[in-house]
């Protein structure tokens, strides 16, 4: 089994003090994932996990999507 990770930093995309997105996150990350899937049509995806880190005053939030495949 292999793993492919996609990530994006939300720097400048989150409204200060609210943790609400000031612009859509899904378009950038979704486009990256769709492009990779298009380039690899014969893979079999076993699992997908999503996590988020950061978000404090010192670190911009980061979203990570991990795809487990063969």
N, C-alpha and C positions, 0 to 999 in steps of 0.2 A: 504494500500500500504506500502511496505517496501523499504528500501534502503540498498544497499551494496556498500561500497567504497573500491577502490583499489588505492594504491599509490606507488610511487617509488621516491627516492631521486636521483638526477642526479649527486651527488658528485663524482668527478673523471671521469664522463662520458662526460663532456662538455669541449671543448678546451678553454683555458683562452682567454679572450678578444674577442671571436668570437661568443659565444653562439651556436656554432655548435657542434653536438654530435661527440665524438671521438670513440664511439662504439654504436651499435644499441640499442635503448631503447625498441623497441617494443617486443623483445623476452621475457624479464623478465616479463613485465606487461601483455603481451598477454598470456603467460603460466599460470600466476596466474588466469586470467579471464577464460581461457578455462578449467582449472582444476575445478574451482567453478561451471561453467556451467555444466560440466560433472557430478559433484556430485549432482546437482539440476536440473534434466532433465524436471521436471513438472512445472517449473515456467513460468510465462508469463511476459516478459519484456515490460514495457510501455515507458520508455525513458532512454537515456544514455547521460550524460553530461561529458565533459572533461574540466579541468582547470589546470593552471600552476601558481605557486607562487614562490617567491624568485628570485634568479638570480643576486642578487647584490654581491658586494665584501664580504659581511658578511654572506650571507645565500646561501646555495646550492639550485638550482632550484628543485622544487618538482612537479611532475605530479600527478593529482588526477582524477580518473574515477569514476563517480557515476552512479549506475544502479538502476532504480526504477522498482520494480517488485511486483507481487502478487504470 
